[in-house]
């Protein structure tokens, strides 16, 4: 599935991911209702996702 987002939306998503990544690195783990049924991405996985978002790579 592909979605299209504007440059402004992409910047917001990337900033939120980096903020989340920093919080994970500094604290014990995520506290969010979004992860009731899913395991959150690790710090390394967030790096990979941000890189794919920046460069338009697809999931392999």
N, C-alpha and C positions, 0 to 999 in steps of 0.2 A: 504494500500500500504506500502510495506517495501522497504527501500533502505539500501544498505550496504555502510558504510564509514570506512575509516581507522582510527586508533587511532589518527593519526596526524590531520586528517580532523575533528574528533570529538573534539579534543582539541581546534582547531580553531573556530569551531561553538560555543562551550561553552564560549570561551573568548569573542567572538563577542556579544553573548547574555548578558553576564555579563557587558560588556562595555555599551551596549544599556540600560540595566537595570539601571546602575549608572546614565546615562544621563537622563533617564526618572525621576529618583528620584530627580535630581538636577535642572531640567528645567521644563518649562510649558508643554511640550509635543513634540512628534516626528515631525520632518520635513523631510519627505522622499516621493519620488514619489511612493514607494512601498505601501503606504497606501491611495492611491487615492480611492480605492474601498473596502478596508478592515480596520477594527479597529485594531490598534496594541495591542499586549498583554500588560497587566498591569505588574507592578513590581512583584506582587504576582504570576501571571500566568507565568512569566519568571522563577521564582523560581521553580514552578512545572515542567515546561518543562525541565529545566536543570537537575532536579532530575530524571525525566523519562529517559533522554538521558544518564545520568551517570549509571543508574541501569537497563536499558533495559526494562522498563515497557511499556506496550502498552496503548493507549488511551482508557479510559473507558467511 
